[in-house]
């Protein structure tokens, strides 16, 4: 999501870029086309950049504007779609101290047909045909002074991770035919599995921290040419504990544990993945997914697969308090009130020297009640209502166990009373239903960790 200036019109930029694609451009002129379209450069500024002080580079091959852009023409033939050498040109600019000291916001290379760019602030790469820029140009909006909104600390990690997943989906969509329903289904499963791996490697579900991300970084090429094969083998290793199947894989995949529950059960073709996809996957893995809320996953997936919803991603995040506005008067406030009453009664009985079991009986009854309530959402979507309800009940459960310990002074051995089998939902959209299931699993693990930390601290 970007903060838009009053003079910036996405519709107008789309139209101008489409016209540029139709008429064509050249490698020397392409940077000036971008400066006109995004930075609002007029003829005078273009002239000063071409032949005057507007260009800080003195090497005769670079267009360098302080805090804005570093550009070079690609002198390699990339008409066949192989842009690998263009990445080398960008890396050469990044390694040039004379260029880097002017802090270019974007590094760009083009041969007049293709464009490759790098965003040092977001550590993100971009590759496309110039005649297709009109479909996907948000990468270049920093040239117009449009930057990402800085979210509050509570929401930043959630939203930023969702944006990275959306970028990854866009990059995959560029190389795969998403009109084919079977390919769409495979892609849905692929994105869910990646999401699980990111979460699992930061929450103790995998035997090592950052297991998936570090193994991918170490054992795949930077150009992404072997990325699909690596991920396919990793998913296969996680799909089974059959030694006969595992013996067909290279030993490096032995680090991945068997993941039951069906998420990895079926083998689907991995989508075509690019150099940028590898960078985005590694960037996703850099987040601490232990702090990512499973209740954002629904909004995350919606933003990933439905680009028109991305501008409102921050608003989707606020759906959590909106959900609470529904569930609190419906049942949660009554349970909270019963908890307060039970605590007061227990303290009163303890003051009268009642035995511990009798004093805490009402709190125990409340725990039993929580374990018997059933929750049903007839149009659950990606499961946000069910996830928030589950988490709030588990938090109340923790408070009840703490209260019984505090009030009675007994060294009670707590155990979880609330299970996922109490939660039901109906959803027609396959991917939304899969997301809801995955999110509930992850929410359960997250709350089990919290239960352990808060009630079993030595």
C-alpha positions in Angstrom: 0.0 0.0 0.0 1.4 3.4 -0.9 0.9 7.0 0.1 -0.3 8.7 -3.1 0.5 12.2 -4.1 -2.2 14.4 -5.4 -0.6 14.7 -8.8 -0.2 10.9 -9.2 -2.9 9.1 -11.2 -2.7 5.4 -11.6 -5.2 5.5 -14.4 -3.1 8.1 -16.3 0.2 6.2 -15.7 -1.4 3.0 -16.9 -2.5 4.7 -20.1 0.9 6.4 -20.7 2.8 3.1 -20.1 0.5 1.2 -22.4 1.1 3.8 -25.2 4.9 3.5 -24.5 4.6 -0.2 -24.9 2.8 0.2 -28.2 5.1 2.7 -29.8 8.3 1.2 -28.3 11.4 2.9 -26.9 15.1 2.5 -26.9 17.6 1.6 -24.1 19.1 5.2 -24.1 15.7 6.8 -23.9 13.9 4.5 -21.5 15.2 6.1 -18.4 13.9 9.5 -19.6 10.5 7.9 -20.3 10.4 6.8 -16.7 11.4 10.2 -15.4 8.7 11.9 -17.4 6.0 9.4 -16.4 6.8 8.9 -12.7 9.0 11.9 -11.6 7.1 14.5 -13.6 10.3 15.7 -15.5 9.7 18.3 -18.2 11.7 18.9 -21.3 14.1 21.3 -19.5 14.9 18.8 -16.7 15.4 16.0 -19.2 17.8 18.2 -21.2 19.8 19.1 -18.0 20.0 15.4 -17.2 21.1 14.4 -20.6 23.8 17.1 -21.2 24.0 19.1 -18.0 24.5 19.0 -14.3 21.4 16.9 -13.8 23.4 13.7 -14.2 25.9 13.2 -11.3 27.7 10.3 -13.1 30.8 11.2 -15.1 31.5 7.8 -16.6 29.5 8.3 -19.8 27.3 5.2 -19.3 25.3 5.9 -16.2 22.4 8.2 -15.5 22.6 9.1 -11.8 20.3 11.3 -9.9 20.8 11.7 -6.2 18.3 9.9 -4.0 16.4 8.9 -7.0 17.8 6.5 -9.6 20.9 4.9 -11.1 20.4 3.7 -14.7 22.5 1.9 -17.3 21.8 0.7 -20.8 22.2 -3.0 -21.2 24.5 -3.8 -24.1 23.7 -7.5 -24.0 21.2 -9.3 -26.2 18.2 -10.3 -24.0 15.6 -10.5 -26.7 15.2 -14.2 -25.9 14.0 -13.4 -22.4 17.3 -14.3 -20.6 17.9 -11.2 -18.4 20.6 -12.8 -16.2 23.4 -10.5 -17.5 21.2 -7.5 -16.8 21.3 -8.4 -13.1 25.1 -8.4 -13.3 24.9 -4.8 -14.6 22.8 -3.7 -11.7 25.1 -5.5 -9.2 28.1 -3.7 -10.8 26.3 -0.3 -10.1 25.5 -1.4 -6.5 29.2 -2.3 -5.9 30.4 1.1 -7.3 31.1 3.4 -4.4 30.8 6.5 -6.5 27.2 5.6 -7.4 26.2 4.1 -4.0 27.2 7.3 -2.1 24.4 9.2 -3.9 21.8 6.7 -2.4 19.8 5.8 -5.6 16.2 4.9 -4.6 16.1 2.4 -7.5 18.7 0.8 -9.7 17.4 0.2 -13.3 18.8 -1.5 -16.4 17.1 -1.9 -19.8 17.9 -2.9 -23.3 14.8 -1.2 -24.7 12.7 -4.4 -24.6 13.2 -5.8 -21.1 13.7 -3.9 -17.8 15.4 -5.2 -14.6 15.4 -3.1 -11.5 16.4 -3.4 -7.8 14.9 -1.6 -4.8 17.6 -1.3 -2.0 15.1 -0.2 0.6 12.8 -3.2 0.2 15.6 -5.6 -1.0 13.4 -6.5 -3.9 14.0 -7.2 -7.6 11.8 -6.6 -10.6 11.9 -8.0 -14.2 9.4 -7.4 -17.0 8.9 -6.6 -20.7 8.5 -2.9 -21.3 5.4 -3.4 -23.3 3.8 -5.1 -20.2 4.8 -2.4 -17.7 1.3 -0.9 -17.8 -0.1 -4.1 -16.1 2.4 -4.0 -13.2 4.3 -0.8 -12.5 4.0 -0.2 -8.7 7.7 -1.1 -8.3 8.6 2.2 -9.9 6.3 4.5 -7.8 9.2 5.5 -5.5 10.3 7.6 -8.5 7.1 9.6 -8.0 7.9 10.0 -4.3 5.4 7.4 -3.3 6.6 5.2 -0.4 5.1 2.5 1.7 3.0 3.6 4.7 4.7 2.9 8.0 2.3 0.8 10.1 2.1 0.7 13.9 4.5 -1.8 15.5 1.7 -4.2 16.2 0.6 -4.4 12.6 3.8 -3.8 10.7 5.1 -7.3 10.6 1.7 -8.7 9.6 1.1 -6.3 6.8 4.7 -6.3 5.5 4.7 -10.1 5.3 1.4 -10.0 3.5 2.8 -7.6 1.0 5.8 -9.8 0.3 3.5 -12.8 -0.2 1.4 -10.7 -2.6 4.6 -9.7 -4.5 5.6 -13.4 -4.7 2.1 -14.3 -6.1 2.4 -11.6 -8.7 5.8 -12.8 -9.8 4.6 -16.4 -10.1 1.5 -15.2 -12.0 3.8 -13.6 -14.6 5.3 -17.0 -15.5 2.3 -19.3 -15.0 -1.1 -19.6 -16.7 -3.5 -18.9 -13.9 -6.5 -19.3 -16.2 -6.1 -23.1 -15.8 -8.1 -24.2 -12.7 -5.7 -27.0 -12.0 -2.7 -24.6 -12.0 -4.6 -22.2 -9.8 -5.3 -25.1 -7.3 -1.7 -26.1 -7.3 -0.6 -22.5 -6.8 -3.1 -22.1 -3.8 -1.6 -25.2 -2.2 1.9 -24.0 -2.9 1.3 -20.6 -1.2 -0.3 -22.3 1.8 2.7 -24.7 2.2 5.2 -21.8 2.0 3.1 -20.0 4.7 3.3 -23.1 6.9 7.1 -23.4 6.4 7.7 -19.8 7.4 5.6 -20.2 10.5 6.9 -23.6 11.4 10.6 -22.7 11.3 10.1 -19.8 13.8 7.7 -21.6 16.3 9.5 -24.9 17.1 7.5 -27.0 14.7 10.8 -27.6 12.8 13.8 -29.0 14.6 16.0 -25.9 13.8 15.3 -22.1 13.6 15.0 -20.8 10.0 15.4 -24.4 8.8 13.5 -23.9 5.5 14.9 -20.5 4.7 18.5 -21.3 5.5 18.5 -24.6 3.6 17.0 -22.9 0.6 19.5 -20.1 0.7 22.4 -22.5 0.9 21.4 -25.1 -1.6 19.8 -23.1 -4.5 21.3 -20.9 -7.2 20.8 -17.1 -7.1 19.1 -17.1 -10.5 16.4 -19.4 -9.2 16.9 -22.0 -11.9 16.9 -24.9 -9.4 14.4 -23.4 -6.9 11.3 -25.3 -8.0 13.2 -28.6 -7.9 14.5 -27.8 -4.4 11.0 -26.9 -3.0 9.4 -29.9 -4.7 11.9 -32.2 -2.9 11.5 -30.4 0.4 7.7 -30.7 0.2 8.0 -34.4 -0.7 10.3 -35.0 2.3 7.7 -33.4 4.6 4.8 -35.4 3.1 5.9 -38.9 4.3 7.8 -41.0 6.8 8.1 -43.8 4.3 11.8 -44.7 4.2 11.5 -46.0 0.6 10.4 -42.7 -0.6 12.8 -40.7 1.4 15.7 -42.8 0.2 15.2 -41.5 -3.3 16.0 -37.9 -2.2 19.4 -36.4 -1.7 20.6 -36.4 1.9 20.2 -32.7 2.4 16.4 -33.2 2.6 16.8 -35.4 5.7 16.6 -32.2 7.8 12.9 -31.7 6.9 10.5 -33.4 9.3 7.4 -35.4 8.4 4.4 -33.1 8.7 1.1 -35.0 9.2 -2.4 -33.5 8.9 -2.7 -33.7 5.2 -1.1 -30.3 4.1 1.7 -32.0 2.2 -0.1 -35.3 1.5 -0.6 -34.8 -2.3 2.2 -33.9 -4.7 1.4 -31.0 -7.0 3.6 -29.4 -9.7 5.6 -26.5 -8.4 5.0 -23.3 -10.4 7.7 -21.7 -12.6 9.9 -19.6 -10.2 12.2 -16.8 -11.1 15.3 -15.1 -9.6 13.0 -12.6 -8.0 10.8 -15.3 -6.5 13.9 -16.7 -4.7 14.7 -13.3 -3.3 11.1 -12.7 -2.1 10.9 -16.2 -0.5 14.2 -15.4 1.4 12.8 -12.0 2.4 9.7 -13.7 3.7 11.8 -16.1 5.7 13.6 -13.2 7.4 10.5 -12.2 9.3 9.9 -13.6 12.8 6.7 -15.5 11.9 6.2 -16.3 15.6 5.0 -12.7 15.9 2.7 -13.0 12.8 -0.9 -13.4 13.8 -2.7 -16.3 12.2 -5.8 -14.0 12.1 -4.1 -11.9 9.4 -3.7 -15.0 7.1 -7.2 -14.6 5.7 -6.6 -11.0 4.8 -3.1 -12.0 3.6 -4.4 -14.6 1.2 -7.2 -12.2 0.0 -4.5 -9.6 -0.8 -2.3 -12.2 -2.5 -4.9 -13.7 -4.8 -7.1 -10.6 -5.2 -4.9 -7.6 -6.2 -7.8 -5.1 -6.1 -8.1 -5.7 -2.4 -4.4 -4.8 -1.7 -4.9 -1.1 -1.3 -7.1 -1.9 1.7 -4.8 -4.3 3.4 -4.4 -2.1 6.4 -8.1 -1.9 6.7 -8.4 -5.7 6.5 -6.1 -5.9 9.4 -8.5 -3.9 11.6 -11.0 -6.6 11.1 -9.8 -8.2 14.3 -11.4 -5.5 16.6 -14.4 -5.5 14.3 -14.8 -9.2 14.9 -14.5 -8.6 18.7 -17.4 -6.2 18.4 -19.5 -9.1 17.3 -18.3 -11.9 19.6 -18.1 -9.9 22.8 -21.8 -9.1 23.2 -22.7 -12.5 21.7 -20.9 -14.6 24.3 -17.5 -13.4 25.3 -18.6 -10.6 27.7 -20.9 -13.1 29.5 -18.0 -15.5 29.9 -15.7 -12.7 31.2 -18.4 -11.7 33.7 -18.7 -15.2 34.9 -15.0 -15.4 35.3 -14.9 -12.2 37.5 -17.8 -13.5 39.6 -16.2 -16.9 40.0 -12.9 -15.2 41.1 -14.8 -13.1 43.7 -16.6 -16.2 45.0 -13.4 -18.2 45.3 -11.7 -15.4 47.2 -14.7 -15.1 49.6 -14.6 -18.8 50.3 -10.9 -18.9 50.9 -11.3 -16.0 53.4 -13.8 -18.3 55.2 -11.2 -21.1 55.3 -13.0 -23.3 52.8 -11.0 -26.1 51.3 -9.2 -25.4 48.0 -11.4 -27.6 45.8 -14.6 -26.1 47.1 -13.3 -22.6 46.7 -12.3 -23.1 43.1 -15.3 -25.1 42.1 -17.0 -22.3 40.1 -13.8 -21.6 38.2 -13.5 -25.3 37.4 -17.1 -25.3 36.2 -16.2 -22.4 33.9 -13.3 -24.4 32.5 -15.6 -27.3 31.8 -18.1 -25.0 30.2 -15.5 -23.6 27.9 -14.6 -27.1 26.8 -18.2 -27.9 25.8 -19.2 -24.9 23.8 -19.5 -25.5 20.0 -18.9 -22.6 17.6 -20.2 -22.6 14.0 -19.7 -20.1 11.2 -21.9 -20.9 8.2 -19.9 -18.7 5.8 -16.5 -18.8 7.5 -14.4 -17.5 4.6 -10.7 -17.8 5.6 -11.7 -18.4 9.2 -11.1 -15.1 11.0 -14.2 -15.3 13.2 -13.3 -18.8 14.3 -9.6 -17.9 14.8 -10.3 -14.9 16.9 -12.9 -16.7 19.0 -10.5 -19.6 19.6 -7.7 -17.3 20.6 -9.8 -15.3 23.0 -11.2 -18.4 24.7 -7.6 -19.8 25.1 -6.5 -16.5 26.7 -9.5 -16.7 29.1 -8.5 -20.3 29.8 -5.0 -19.2 30.8 -6.4 -16.5 33.1 -8.7 -19.1 34.8 -5.8 -21.4 35.6 -3.7 -18.5 36.9 -6.6 -17.3 39.1 -7.0 -20.8 40.6 -3.4 -21.0 41.4 -3.3 -17.5 42.9 -6.5 -17.7 44.9 -6.0 -21.2 46.3 -2.3 -21.2 46.6 -2.2 -24.7 45.2 0.5 -25.9 42.8 -2.0 -27.0 40.2 -0.9 -28.8 37.0 -2.8 -27.0 34.2 -3.9 -28.7 30.9 -5.6 -27.3 27.9 -9.4 -27.7 28.0 -10.3 -26.1 24.6 -9.8 -28.1 21.3 -10.2 -27.3 17.6 -13.0 -30.0 17.4 -15.3 -27.4 19.0 -15.0 -25.1 15.9 -16.9 -25.7 12.7 -17.3 -23.7 9.5 -18.7 -23.9 6.0 -17.0 -22.3 3.0 -17.6 -22.9 -0.7 -14.3 -21.4 -1.9 -11.7 -24.1 -1.7 -8.7 -21.9 -1.1 -10.4 -19.9 1.7 -11.4 -23.2 3.4 -7.8 -24.4 3.1 -6.6 -21.2 4.6 -9.0 -21.4 7.5 -7.9 -24.9 8.3 -4.2 -24.0 8.1 -4.8 -20.8 10.2 -6.6 -22.8 12.9 -3.7 -25.2 13.1 -1.2 -22.4 13.5 -3.4 -20.6 16.0 -3.6 -23.8 18.1 0.2 -24.1 18.1 0.6 -20.4 18.9 -1.7 -20.6 21.8 -0.2 -23.9 23.1 3.2 -22.1 23.2 1.6 -19.2 25.1 -0.1 -21.7 27.5 3.3 -23.3 28.1 5.1 -20.0 28.6 2.6 -18.5 31.0 1.7 -21.5 33.1 4.9 -23.5 33.2 7.5 -20.8 33.8 10.1 -22.1 36.3 
